[in-house]
């Protein structure tokens, strides 16, 4: 085996090891992109007033940025909300509303690798 083939074989073996078994493609030794965020996550947190008091009965919305599908949850007496089985490969908008007041919209990003996404939403 000549020196160039030996180097290419070493690069390919390293790519398989690092890339989780996804082989290289083409004639270049570039890595094939691998999806990092497969699976489901939970999105939890609390809805609070400006002075950090929990908000009971706020409607919390979780909107898929691509499909526009919306899920909702009514905050508990301690202001908590919980969404299970949130697709990690999609981006979502998260916000809460109550009595004409609305929180800022937060993004739950597919680039965020956390399985448990926890945040606070503050009504304005």
PyMOL commands that set and color helices and strands:
alter all, ss='L'
color gray80, all
select helices_A, chain A and resi 3-18
alter helices_A, ss='H'
color red, helices_A
select strands_A, chain A and resi 40-48+59-64+70-74+80-87+92-98+101-102+106-108+116-122
alter strands_A, ss='S'
color yellow, strands_A
deselect
rebuild
show_as cartoon
